[in-house]
Amino acid sequence: MKGLGELEAQVMDVLWSATEALTVRQVLDTLPQERNRAYTTVMTVLDNLHRKDFAQRERVGRAWAYRPTQTRAAHAAALMTDALGTGDDRTAALLHFVEHLPAAEAAQLRALLDRERD
């Protein structure tokens, strides 16, 4: 799975935060306003996200409305799985990851692993 560019990530944040599919105009209006972005730029980004299978779209009148194809958590998990697959020692990578977790997150991970064994 490929990562997201800066604007793609911002657009996905908007989609992940929405409770319904959003049009290009709605996404544009929700993006941080620190930069003056063109409607066509956001339209192109959304089209690219659709082609990359990060977003699905449906017709709403004459416009497309977009929603994410997976949750933010599922996306993060896929990135972690891909990252683990890039090294030659998956166990060492996992160990390094776990050793650097804050104590509370390590406890959550242990509880999740224990739950899966039941």
MITILUM-717518 format. One record per atom (N, C-alpha, C): residue in one letter; x, y, z. Coordinates in steps of 0.2 Angstrom, whole numbers, padded with zeros to 4 digits, always signed. Layout:
N
aXYZ...
This chain:
118
m+0004-0006+0000m+0000+0000+0000m+0004+0006+0000k+0003+0011-0004k+0007+0017-0005k+0004+0022+0001g+0009+0026+0003g+0007+0031+0008g+0003+0037+0004l+0001+0042+0008l-0003+0047+0005l+0002+0053+0005g+0001+0058+0000g+0004+0064+0000g+0001+0069+0005e+0004+0075+0006e+0001+0079+0011e-0006+0081+0010l-0008+0083+0004l-0015+0085+0002l-0019+0079+0002e-0017+0073+0000e-0021+0067+0000e-0023+0066+0007a-0018+0066+0012a-0019+0065+0019a-0024+0069+0022q-0024+0076+0020q-0028+0081+0022q-0035+0079+0020v-0036+0077+0014v-0042+0075+0011v-0045+0069+0014m-0041+0064+0015m-0043+0058+0019m-0045+0060+0026d-0042+0064+0029d-0044+0066+0036d-0051+0069+0036v-0053+0073+0031v-0059+0076+0030v-0064+0070+0029l-0063+0065+0024l-0067+0060+0023l-0068+0055+0029w-0063+0054+0032w-0063+0050+0038w-0067+0053+0044s-0067+0059+0044s-0071+0063+0049s-0078+0064+0048a-0080+0063+0042a-0087+0064+0039a-0092+0058+0041t-0098+0059+0042t-0103+0054+0043t-0106+0052+0037e-0105+0055+0031e-0109+0054+0025e-0104+0055+0019a-0105+0053+0013a-0101+0055+0008a-0101+0062+0006l-0096+0065+0004l-0095+0072+0003l-0093+0074-0004t-0096+0079-0007t-0094+0082-0013t-0087+0085-0013v-0085+0087-0019v-0079+0090-0019v-0079+0097-0016r-0085+0100-0017r-0086+0107-0014r-0086+0106-0006q-0089+0101-0003q-0089+0100+0004q-0082+0099+0007v-0078+0095+0003v-0071+0093+0005v-0067+0100+0005l-0068+0103-0001l-0064+0110-0001l-0066+0114+0004d-0072+0115+0006d-0074+0120+0011d-0072+0117+0018t-0071+0111+0019t-0069+0108+0026t-0061+0108+0027l-0057+0108+0021l-0050+0108+0022l-0047+0114+0026p-0042+0114+0029p-0039+0119+0032p-0037+0125+0027q-0039+0131+0029q-0039+0137+0025q-0032+0140+0024e-0026+0137+0027e-0020+0140+0026e-0017+0141+0019r-0020+0138+0015r-0018+0138+0008r-0024+0139+0003n-0024+0143-0002n-0029+0145-0006n-0029+0139-0012r-0033+0134-0011r-0034+0128-0015r-0039+0129-0020a-0038+0127-0026a-0043+0127-0032a-0048+0121-0031y-0054+0122-0033y-0059+0117-0033y-0056+0111-0038t-0053+0113-0043t-0050+0108-0048t-0045+0104-0045t-0041+0107-0040t-0035+0103-0037t-0038+0098-0032v-0043+0100-0029v-0047+0095-0024v-0050+0089-0028m-0053+0091-0034m-0057+0086-0038m-0052+0081-0040t-0046+0084-0043t-0041+0079-0045t-0038+0074-0039v-0037+0077-0034v-0035+0073-0028v-0040+0068-0026l-0046+0070-0026l-0052+0065-0025l-0052+0059-0030d-0051+0061-0036d-0051+0057-0042d-0045+0052-0041n-0040+0054-0039n-0034+0050-0038n-0035+0045-0033l-0038+0048-0027l-0039+0043-0021l-0044+0038-0023h-0049+0040-0028h-0053+0034-0030h-0050+0029-0034r-0045+0031-0039r-0042+0027-0043r-0037+0022-0039k-0034+0025-0033k-0030+0021-0029k-0034+0017-0024d-0040+0017-0024d-0045+0013-0020d-0045+0016-0013f-0043+0022-0012f-0044+0025-0005f-0051+0027-0004a-0054+0029-0009a-0061+0032-0009a-0065+0029-0014q-0072+0028-0012q-0077+0026-0017q-0081+0032-0018r-0085+0032-0024r-0089+0038-0025r-0096+0036-0028e-0100+0040-0027e-0107+0039-0030e-0110+0046-0032r-0114+0045-0037r-0117+0051-0040r-0122+0054-0036v-0122+0061-0035v-0127+0064-0031v-0128+0070-0036g-0134+0069-0039g-0136+0074-0045g-0130+0074-0050r-0127+0080-0051r-0122+0080-0057r-0115+0079-0054a-0115+0079-0047a-0108+0079-0044a-0107+0072-0041w-0100+0070-0040w-0098+0064-0036w-0098+0066-0029a-0100+0061-0025a-0099+0061-0018a-0094+0056-0016y-0089+0057-0011y-0084+0052-0010y-0085+0050-0002r-0083+0044-0001r-0082+0042+0006r-0076+0037+0006p-0073+0036+0012p-0067+0032+0012p-0069+0024+0011t-0064+0020+0008t-0066+0013+0007t-0064+0009+0013q-0060+0012+0018q-0059+0009+0024q-0058+0014+0029t-0058+0012+0035t-0058+0016+0041t-0051+0018+0042r-0050+0024+0046r-0043+0026+0047r-0039+0021+0051a-0042+0017+0055a-0039+0012+0059a-0036+0006+0054a-0041+0004+0050a-0039-0001+0045a-0033+0001+0040h-0033+0008+0038h-0028+0011+0034h-0021+0010+0038a-0021+0012+0045a-0015+0012+0049a-0013+0005+0050a-0017+0000+0051a-0015-0007+0051a-0012-0009+0045a-0015-0007+0039a-0012-0009+0033a-0005-0006+0032l-0004+0000+0034l+0003+0003+0033l+0008-0001+0038m+0005-0003+0044m+0010-0006+0048m+0012-0013+0045t+0007-0016+0042t+0008-0023+0039t+0013-0022+0034d+0012-0017+0029d+0017-0016+0024d+0024-0014+0026a+0024-0010+0032a+0031-0008+0034a+0034-0015+0037l+0031-0019+0040l+0034-0025+0043l+0036-0030+0037g+0033-0029+0031g+0035-0033+0026g+0041-0031+0022t+0043-0025+0023t+0049-0022+0020t+0056-0024+0023g+0056-0026+0029g+0062-0028+0032g+0064-0036+0031d+0070-0038+0032d+0072-0045+0031d+0071-0048+0038d+0069-0045+0044d+0068-0048+0050d+0062-0045+0053r+0056-0048+0052r+0050-0046+0054r+0050-0046+0062t+0053-0051+0065t+0053-0052+0072t+0056-0046+0075a+0062-0044+0073a+0066-0039+0075a+0062-0032+0075a+0059-0031+0069a+0055-0025+0068a+0049-0025+0073l+0046-0030+0074l+0041-0030+0079l+0043-0029+0086l+0049-0032+0088l+0052-0031+0095l+0054-0024+0096h+0057-0021+0091h+0059-0014+0091h+0053-0009+0092f+0047-0011+0088f+0041-0007+0089f+0038-0008+0096v+0038-0014+0098v+0035-0015+0105v+0039-0012+0111e+0046-0012+0110e+0050-0009+0115e+0049-0002+0115h+0047+0002+0110h+0046+0009+0110h+0039+0011+0111l+0035+0007+0113l+0028+0009+0114l+0028+0012+0121p+0024+0017+0122p+0022+0019+0129p+0019+0014+0133a+0020+0014+0140a+0018+0009+0144a+0010+0007+0143a+0006+0013+0143a-0001+0012+0142a-0003+0008+0136e+0001+0010+0130e-0001+0006+0124e+0002-0001+0124a+0007-0002+0127a+0010-0009+0128a+0005-0013+0132a+0002-0010+0137a-0003-0014+0141a-0009-0015+0137q-0011-0010+0133q-0017-0011+0128q-0015-0017+0123l-0009-0017+0121l-0007-0022+0116l-0008-0029+0119r-0005-0029+0125r-0005-0036+0129r-0012-0038+0130a-0016-0034+0132a-0023-0036+0133a-0027-0038+0127l-0025-0035+0121l-0028-0037+0115l-0026-0044+0113l-0019-0045+0114l-0016-0052+0112l-0019-0057+0117d-0020-0055+0123d-0023-0060+0128d-0030-0062+0126r-0034-0057+0124r-0041-0058+0122r-0041-0062+0116e-0037-0062+0111e-0037-0066+0105e-0035-0073+0107r-0032-0075+0112r-0030-0082+0114r-0036-0085+0117d-0041-0081+0120d-0047-0084+0123d-0052-0087+0119
